[in-house]
Amino acid sequence: MVAALVVFAPRYRTLMTAPADISGSWIAHVKYDWGDQYDERFEFHYLGKELHGTATFEHGRLAIEQAKLEGNWLRFITRSQETLNNDSAWKEVTHRYTGEVTPEGIRFTLEIGGGYSIHPPIQFVARRVAR
């Protein structure tokens, strides 16, 4: 006699969550590893289905590039230029932001690469500016 083993696999459903609404202005107090502190501002808006905006870095307002918002996770980059002194060449610096949208705000990790120095990741929370 041959015994048959029947296994019933449960059905898994993938829940698609709508992206969080981050349109508008956000501000975060950021302390950089080199000691400077700034209130950085983030502006987000949609053009069609694409997320656009700006983010300040120190004193400059930079365009957000490659922005993606999937559920509660936000990723984008900005770019700036860095020099050591008047005699050194300018180098491009890339700022990679990864954020989780929470009831508290957007919990960011910022990784800075390129330029003349190496930086550890920086963590901070951006809070929505009242509309």
Secondary structure, 3 states (H helix, E strand, C coil): CCCCCCCCCCCCCCCCCCCCCCCEEEEEEEECCCCCEEEEEEEEEEECCEEEEEEEECCEEEECEEEEEECCEEEEEEEEEECCCCCCCCEEEEEEEEEEEECCEEEEEEEEEECCCCCCCEEEEEEECCC
